[in-house]
Each structure stands twice: as C-alpha cells, then as structure tokens.
C-alpha cells in the first residue's frame, strides 16, 4: 500500500468520524439525550469491530475491508465475532479473494444505478472461519451464480435468496 493510499484511508476515516461528532453535537444542542446515547452506542460498536478487525493478523484482508468504501454504490459493513482467532494470516489472501468474488457478483448481477448494502459477519466455527454475507439490493440472473458456487469443490457455499433484493451467502474456510 502506497503512502497516498494510507493518507486516503485516514482522510476518509477522519471525515466519517467528524460527521458522527457533528451529529452528536447537534443532538446535544437540541437536548436529545436519547439520540446522543444511541449514536454513541453505535460508534462504540463500530470501533470495537474495527479493533477486532485490526487484530486478526490478516493485513491484506484488513486493508481490503477498510478500503471497501471506495465502491460508490456498494456499502460494506462488518461484524467480527468475539473470540475469533487472531492468527488468520494463513488464509489472508483467501479472505480477500472471497470478498472480491462477492463484490464481483454485485457488479455482474446488480445495477450501477442502485445502492447495495452488504453486511459481512465473521465468526469462528470449529476449525473454520465462517464468512456470511447479507446483500440487500436488486440482483438478476442469480441461478447461474448459485449453480457455480454450490458446485465449487474447494469451498462449501450455502446460498439463500429470499427475494430479488436480498441474498445471503455463507462460506467456511478451514485454517490452521
């Protein structure tokens, strides 16, 4: 990662943080203590997740996820479960590849003019890391994608499309 990219990440994070602080200031000025508390709770959860992400020992994945806000019409949020092993360096590149694969699905089966919300949940299951994506937004032609993924001999995918605008994909990656 180049210095320019690091500065861009810091600038983006600083911009988001300032927006949150200004919102808190506005709520406080109006005396809306409940709104202030709710926003503070959300911020605490966000920064706890970010701390867990940074401690995963998967630098390529961490950078990829932090830079994911670059996609204009795809917003990615994440939840890192408690007690997730912090030695995921052995599957670092696999994590990035699977995430890029999911973004590729949205780009191929979605519309550039639509907004997409993606929630990625990481948790430890046995000797695997479970990655679960919830994708909200209109997707078309998903039968080919489902067939391709469920026939993948390397990974065991579980795919559930609730409607045209909601898709859940789950994958478990073994690690040492």
LUMRO-582122 format. One record per residue: residue in three letters; x, z, y of N, C-alpha, C in turn. Coordinates in steps of 0.1 Angstrom, whole numbers, plus 5000, padded with zeros to 4 digits. Example, Ala and Ser with C-alpha at 12.3 -4.5 7.8 and 13.67 -1.06 7.14 Angstrom:
ala513250784943512350784955513250784967/ser512850714978513750714989512950795000/
END
This chain:
unk500850004988500050005000500950005012/unk500649915021501449905033501050015044/unk501950035053501650135063500450105071/unk500249975074499049925081497749965074/unk497749955061496649985052496350135053/unk497450215053497250365053496650405067/unk497150345077496550375091495050335091/unk494750215085493350175085492450275077/unk492950325066492250425059492050555067/unk493050605073492950725081492050695093/unk492150585099491250555111489850555107/unk489550495095488150485090487650625087/unk488450705081488050845077487850925090/unk488750915099488650985112487350945119/unk487050815119485750765126484550835119/unk484550835106483350895099483251045102/unk484451115102484351255105483851285119/unk484351205129483951225143482351195144/unk481851095137480451075137479651195132/unk480151255121479551365115479551485125/unk480751505131480851615141479951595153/unk479851475158478951445169477451475165/unk477151435153475751465148475551615147/unk476451685142476351835142476151895156/unk476951835165476851885179475551855185/unk474951745182473651705187472551795181/unk472651825168471651915162471752055168/unk473052105170473252235175472752245190/unk472952145198472452135211470952145212/unk470252085202468752085202468252215195/unk469152295190468752425183468252405169/unk468552285163468052255149469152315139/unk469052445137470052515129469952465114/unk468652445110468552395096469152265093/unk469052175103469752035102471252055102/unk471752145110473152175111473652225097/unk472952315091473352375078473252265068/unk472252185068472152075058473251975059/unk473651935071474751845073476051905069/unk476252035072477452095068477552105053/unk476452135046476452135032476852005026/unk476351895032476651755027478151725029/unk478651775041480051745044480951825034/unk480651945031481452025022481451965008/unk480351915003480251844990481151724991/unk481051645001481851525003483351555002/unk483751655009485251685010485651754997/unk484751824990485151884977485351764967/unk484451664967484651554958485851474962/unk486151464974487451394978488651464973/unk488651594974489751674969489951654954/unk488851654947488951634932489451494929/unk489051394937489451264935490951254937/unk491451314948492851314951493751384941/unk493151474933493951554923493851484910/unk493351364908493151304895494451254889/unk495551234897496751174892496451034887/unk495650954895495450814892495450744906/unk496650724911496850684925496250544928/unk496250454919495750324922494150334923/unk493550414914492150434914491750504927/unk492450604931492150684943492150584955/unk493250514956493350424968492250314967/unk491950264955490850164954489550224959/unk489250344954487950404958487850434973/unk488950494978488950524993488850395001/unk489350284996489350155004488050085001/unk487250134992485950064988485050045000/unk485150115010484250105021484449975029/unk485449895025485749765031484649665028/unk484049675016482949585013481849605023/unk481549505030480549515041479149545036/unk478649485026477249505022477149595009/unk478249655005478249744993478849874997/unk478049984996478450115000478650194987/unk479850254985480150324973480350474976/unk479550554969479750694970480150744956/unk480750864954481250904942481051054940/unk480951094928480851234924481851264913/unk482751354915483751384905483351524899/unk483051524886482651644879483651754880/unk483251874879484251984878484951984864/unk486052034864486852044851487251904846/unk487351804854487851674850489351684849/unk489951644838491451654836492151584848/unk493251634852493951584863495151504859/unk495051444847496251364842495651224838/unk495051154847494451024843495350914846/unk496650934848497550824851497650724840/unk497350764828497450674816496350564817/unk495250594824494150494824493850454839/unk494850484848494650444862494250304864/unk494950204858494650064860493350024854/unk492950094842491650064836490550104845/unk490750214852489650264861489450164873/unk490550114878490450014889489849884884/unk490249844872489649714866488149724864/unk487749844859486349854856485549864869/unk486049924879485349934892485349794899/unk486449724898486349584903485449494896/unk485249524883484349444875482949474879/unk482649604883481249634887480949574901/unk481949574910481749514923481549364921/unk482349304911482149164908480749124904/unk480149224896478749204892477849194904/unk478049284913477149284925477349154933/unk478649114934478848994942478248864935/unk478348864922477848744915476348744913/unk475748864911474348874908473448924920/unk474148954931473449004943473448904954/unk472948944965472848854977473648914988/unk474448824995475348865006474548935017/unk473248895018472448945030471749075027/unk471949125014471249255011472349365011/unk471849485012472749605012472649664998/unk473749714993473749774979474349914980/unk473750004974474250144973474650164959/unk475950204957476550224944476950374944/unk476550444933476950584931477750584918/unk479050624919479850634907480050784904/unk479750814891479950954887480950954876/unk481951044877483051054867482951194861/unk482951194847482951324841483651314827/unk484151424822484851444810483851454799/unk483951374788483151384776484051364764/unk484251474757485151474746486551444751/unk487151334744488451294749488351164756/unk487251144764486951024771486651064786/unk486750964794486350974808485050894809/unk483950954812482750874814482550824828/unk482450694830482150644843480650594843/unk479950644852478550604853478250544867/unk477750424867477450354880475950344881/unk475450384893474050354896474050254908/unk473450144906473450034916472050014921/unk471850034933470550014940470649884949/unk469849794946469849664954469349554944/unk468849444950468349334941469449264934/unk469349254921470249174913469449074904/unk470048954903469348854895470248804883/unk469648744873470448694862471148794854/unk470648914852471349014846471449004830/unk470548924824470648924810471948874804/unk472548774811473948734807474948844808/unk474848914820475749024822475649134811/unk474349174808474149274798474649234784/unk474449104781474949054768476449054767/unk477049014778478549014779479149154777/unk478549244784479049384784478749454771/unk477649444766477249514753478049454741/unk478549334743479349274732480849294734/unk481249364744482649394747483149484736/unk484149434729484649504717485649614721/unk486149614733487149714738486449844743/unk485249824749484549934756483149944751/unk482550064750481150074746480350094759/unk479649994763478849994775477450034772/unk476850114780475350134780474850084793/unk473849994792473349934804471849954804/unk471249994815469850014817469349964830/unk468549864830468049804842466549854844/unk466349944853464949994855464049894861/unk464549824871463849724878464849624884/unk464349524891465249424897466249494907/unk465849604912466649664922467349794918/unk467449824905468049944900468749924887/unk470049944886470849924874471750044872/unk471750094859472650194855473650144844/unk474950154847475950114837476750234834/unk477050254821477850374816478850324807/unk480050384808481250344800482050464798/unk482650474786483550584783484950524779/unk485950574786487350534784488150644778/unk488650624766489550724760490850734767/unk491350854768492650884774493350994767/unk494651004769495551104763495651224772/
END
